[in-house]
Amino acid sequence: MKDFDFKNNTKTLNKTWGYAKKHSEGFRPTKNEASNRTIKIE
């Protein structure tokens, strides 16, 4: 899945950054499906 959909002007948020000491740095999946979002961009 792509992050940006320029045809529909949306941004998909389906990743989180490993910022805590207990997680390695880098992108990883969100904790649960409810954390995933699609937002409209203008």
Biopython code that builds the backbone (N, CA, C, O; Angstrom):
import numpy as np
from Bio.PDB.StructureBuilder import StructureBuilder

atoms = [
    (1, "MET", "N", (0.847, -1.178, 0.000)),
    (1, "MET", "CA", (0.000, 0.000, 0.000)),
    (1, "MET", "C", (0.890, 1.237, 0.000)),
    (1, "MET", "O", (1.877, 1.305, 0.731)),
    (2, "LYS", "N", (0.537, 2.189, -0.808)),
    (2, "LYS", "CA", (1.307, 3.420, -0.875)),
    (2, "LYS", "C", (0.807, 4.407, 0.169)),
    (2, "LYS", "O", (-0.360, 4.386, 0.560)),
    (3, "ASP", "N", (1.711, 5.271, 0.611)),
    (3, "ASP", "CA", (1.356, 6.247, 1.631)),
    (3, "ASP", "C", (0.520, 7.397, 1.074)),
    (3, "ASP", "O", (-0.405, 7.874, 1.732)),
    (4, "PHE", "N", (0.849, 7.841, -0.141)),
    (4, "PHE", "CA", (0.138, 8.950, -0.759)),
    (4, "PHE", "C", (-0.659, 8.462, -1.954)),
    (4, "PHE", "O", (-0.148, 7.718, -2.791)),
    (5, "ASP", "N", (-1.913, 8.885, -2.029)),
    (5, "ASP", "CA", (-2.763, 8.600, -3.183)),
    (5, "ASP", "C", (-3.149, 9.952, -3.776)),
    (5, "ASP", "O", (-4.095, 10.596, -3.322)),
    (6, "PHE", "N", (-2.406, 10.368, -4.791)),
    (6, "PHE", "CA", (-2.626, 11.690, -5.363)),
    (6, "PHE", "C", (-3.894, 11.753, -6.209)),
    (6, "PHE", "O", (-4.439, 12.836, -6.420)),
    (7, "LYS", "N", (-4.366, 10.623, -6.691)),
    (7, "LYS", "CA", (-5.611, 10.594, -7.460)),
    (7, "LYS", "C", (-6.796, 10.946, -6.568)),
    (7, "LYS", "O", (-7.689, 11.689, -6.975)),
    (8, "ASN", "N", (-6.798, 10.404, -5.342)),
    (8, "ASN", "CA", (-7.898, 10.657, -4.408)),
    (8, "ASN", "C", (-7.546, 11.677, -3.326)),
    (8, "ASN", "O", (-8.355, 11.946, -2.438)),
    (9, "ASN", "N", (-6.326, 12.249, -3.401)),
    (9, "ASN", "CA", (-5.863, 13.245, -2.429)),
    (9, "ASN", "C", (-5.967, 12.744, -0.993)),
    (9, "ASN", "O", (-6.561, 13.398, -0.137)),
    (10, "THR", "N", (-5.378, 11.570, -0.740)),
    (10, "THR", "CA", (-5.390, 11.013, 0.604)),
    (10, "THR", "C", (-3.987, 10.587, 1.028)),
    (10, "THR", "O", (-3.110, 10.355, 0.196)),
    (11, "LYS", "N", (-3.800, 10.492, 2.327)),
    (11, "LYS", "CA", (-2.555, 10.029, 2.933)),
    (11, "LYS", "C", (-2.925, 8.899, 3.881)),
    (11, "LYS", "O", (-3.789, 9.060, 4.742)),
    (12, "THR", "N", (-2.270, 7.757, 3.719)),
    (12, "THR", "CA", (-2.526, 6.605, 4.578)),
    (12, "THR", "C", (-1.474, 6.544, 5.674)),
    (12, "THR", "O", (-0.275, 6.546, 5.395)),
    (13, "LEU", "N", (-1.924, 6.490, 6.915)),
    (13, "LEU", "CA", (-1.040, 6.378, 8.081)),
    (13, "LEU", "C", (-1.184, 4.962, 8.623)),
    (13, "LEU", "O", (-2.169, 4.635, 9.285)),
    (14, "ASN", "N", (-0.190, 4.129, 8.335)),
    (14, "ASN", "CA", (-0.271, 2.726, 8.751)),
    (14, "ASN", "C", (1.053, 2.231, 9.323)),
    (14, "ASN", "O", (1.305, 1.027, 9.375)),
    (15, "LYS", "N", (1.894, 3.168, 9.751)),
    (15, "LYS", "CA", (3.187, 2.829, 10.334)),
    (15, "LYS", "C", (3.443, 3.715, 11.549)),
    (15, "LYS", "O", (2.835, 4.774, 11.706)),
    (16, "THR", "N", (4.343, 3.264, 12.393)),
    (16, "THR", "CA", (4.788, 4.061, 13.531)),
    (16, "THR", "C", (6.309, 4.033, 13.558)),
    (16, "THR", "O", (6.928, 3.119, 13.014)),
    (17, "TRP", "N", (6.901, 5.021, 14.182)),
    (17, "TRP", "CA", (8.364, 5.094, 14.274)),
    (17, "TRP", "C", (8.791, 4.516, 15.621)),
    (17, "TRP", "O", (8.227, 4.874, 16.655)),
    (18, "GLY", "N", (9.782, 3.628, 15.616)),
    (18, "GLY", "CA", (10.288, 3.032, 16.854)),
    (18, "GLY", "C", (11.160, 4.019, 17.605)),
    (18, "GLY", "O", (12.376, 4.042, 17.416)),
    (19, "TYR", "N", (10.552, 4.836, 18.454)),
    (19, "TYR", "CA", (11.274, 5.905, 19.152)),
    (19, "TYR", "C", (11.651, 5.539, 20.586)),
    (19, "TYR", "O", (12.556, 6.143, 21.161)),
    (20, "ALA", "N", (10.973, 4.570, 21.159)),
    (20, "ALA", "CA", (11.247, 4.214, 22.553)),
    (20, "ALA", "C", (12.499, 3.345, 22.642)),
    (20, "ALA", "O", (12.867, 2.674, 21.678)),
    (21, "LYS", "N", (13.140, 3.361, 23.786)),
    (21, "LYS", "CA", (14.365, 2.577, 23.978)),
    (21, "LYS", "C", (14.112, 1.084, 23.826)),
    (21, "LYS", "O", (15.006, 0.342, 23.419)),
    (22, "LYS", "N", (12.902, 0.637, 24.150)),
    (22, "LYS", "CA", (12.611, -0.794, 24.054)),
    (22, "LYS", "C", (12.362, -1.263, 22.616)),
    (22, "LYS", "O", (12.298, -2.465, 22.361)),
    (23, "HIS", "N", (12.222, -0.317, 21.670)),
    (23, "HIS", "CA", (12.020, -0.651, 20.260)),
    (23, "HIS", "C", (13.214, -0.143, 19.452)),
    (23, "HIS", "O", (13.806, 0.886, 19.778)),
    (24, "SER", "N", (13.551, -0.864, 18.415)),
    (24, "SER", "CA", (14.618, -0.379, 17.537)),
    (24, "SER", "C", (14.085, 0.775, 16.687)),
    (24, "SER", "O", (12.885, 0.871, 16.431)),
    (25, "GLU", "N", (14.999, 1.650, 16.253)),
    (25, "GLU", "CA", (14.587, 2.752, 15.396)),
    (25, "GLU", "C", (14.149, 2.213, 14.049)),
    (25, "GLU", "O", (14.641, 1.185, 13.584)),
    (26, "GLY", "N", (13.228, 2.915, 13.437)),
    (26, "GLY", "CA", (12.749, 2.530, 12.117)),
    (26, "GLY", "C", (11.233, 2.414, 12.120)),
    (26, "GLY", "O", (10.589, 2.412, 13.170)),
    (27, "PHE", "N", (10.685, 2.317, 10.922)),
    (27, "PHE", "CA", (9.242, 2.177, 10.792)),
    (27, "PHE", "C", (8.826, 0.750, 11.101)),
    (27, "PHE", "O", (9.529, -0.208, 10.781)),
    (28, "ARG", "N", (7.659, 0.633, 11.733)),
    (28, "ARG", "CA", (7.102, -0.665, 12.069)),
    (28, "ARG", "C", (5.579, -0.564, 11.985)),
    (28, "ARG", "O", (5.048, 0.545, 11.951)),
    (29, "PRO", "N", (4.879, -1.664, 11.952)),
    (29, "PRO", "CA", (3.409, -1.607, 11.892)),
    (29, "PRO", "C", (2.836, -0.964, 13.156)),
    (29, "PRO", "O", (3.480, -0.948, 14.205)),
    (30, "THR", "N", (1.641, -0.444, 13.041)),
    (30, "THR", "CA", (0.965, 0.122, 14.201)),
    (30, "THR", "C", (0.590, -0.996, 15.175)),
    (30, "THR", "O", (0.605, -2.172, 14.809)),
    (31, "LYS", "N", (0.258, -0.632, 16.400)),
    (31, "LYS", "CA", (-0.071, -1.629, 17.424)),
    (31, "LYS", "C", (-1.321, -2.425, 17.064)),
    (31, "LYS", "O", (-1.393, -3.625, 17.329)),
    (32, "ASN", "N", (-2.307, -1.759, 16.458)),
    (32, "ASN", "CA", (-3.556, -2.440, 16.115)),
    (32, "ASN", "C", (-4.196, -1.775, 14.897)),
    (32, "ASN", "O", (-3.778, -0.692, 14.489)),
    (33, "GLU", "N", (-5.187, -2.406, 14.331)),
    (33, "GLU", "CA", (-5.859, -1.897, 13.129)),
    (33, "GLU", "C", (-6.540, -0.550, 13.370)),
    (33, "GLU", "O", (-6.641, 0.258, 12.446)),
    (34, "ALA", "N", (-7.003, -0.294, 14.581)),
    (34, "ALA", "CA", (-7.690, 0.961, 14.887)),
    (34, "ALA", "C", (-6.748, 2.159, 14.786)),
    (34, "ALA", "O", (-7.204, 3.296, 14.659)),
    (35, "SER", "N", (-5.445, 1.916, 14.839)),
    (35, "SER", "CA", (-4.467, 2.999, 14.735)),
    (35, "SER", "C", (-4.233, 3.444, 13.296)),
    (35, "SER", "O", (-3.689, 4.525, 13.070)),
    (36, "ASN", "N", (-4.630, 2.634, 12.326)),
    (36, "ASN", "CA", (-4.455, 2.992, 10.920)),
    (36, "ASN", "C", (-5.465, 4.060, 10.533)),
    (36, "ASN", "O", (-6.622, 4.010, 10.950)),
    (37, "ARG", "N", (-5.027, 5.020, 9.739)),
    (37, "ARG", "CA", (-5.881, 6.140, 9.336)),
    (37, "ARG", "C", (-5.657, 6.465, 7.863)),
    (37, "ARG", "O", (-4.578, 6.228, 7.320)),
    (38, "THR", "N", (-6.674, 7.000, 7.234)),
    (38, "THR", "CA", (-6.556, 7.606, 5.912)),
    (38, "THR", "C", (-7.122, 9.005, 6.045)),
    (38, "THR", "O", (-8.276, 9.186, 6.436)),
    (39, "ILE", "N", (-6.293, 10.009, 5.713)),
    (39, "ILE", "CA", (-6.718, 11.387, 5.852)),
    (39, "ILE", "C", (-6.738, 12.067, 4.484)),
    (39, "ILE", "O", (-5.988, 11.690, 3.584)),
    (40, "LYS", "N", (-7.580, 13.043, 4.341)),
    (40, "LYS", "CA", (-7.695, 13.820, 3.111)),
    (40, "LYS", "C", (-6.630, 14.897, 3.100)),
    (40, "LYS", "O", (-6.413, 15.563, 4.113)),
    (41, "ILE", "N", (-5.957, 15.079, 1.965)),
    (41, "ILE", "CA", (-4.993, 16.158, 1.819)),
    (41, "ILE", "C", (-5.499, 17.126, 0.750)),
    (41, "ILE", "O", (-6.215, 16.733, -0.171)),
    (42, "GLU", "N", (-5.122, 18.374, 0.884)),
    (42, "GLU", "CA", (-5.554, 19.381, -0.083)),
    (42, "GLU", "C", (-4.365, 20.041, -0.716)),
    (42, "GLU", "O", (-4.525, 20.921, -1.561)),
]
sb = StructureBuilder()
sb.init_structure("model")
sb.init_model(0)
sb.init_chain("A")
sb.init_seg("    ")
for serial, (resi, resn, name, xyz) in enumerate(atoms, 1):
    if name == "N":
        sb.init_residue(resn, " ", resi, " ")
    sb.init_atom(name, np.array(xyz, "f"), 0.0, 1.0, " ", f" {name:<3s}", serial, name[0])
structure = sb.get_structure()
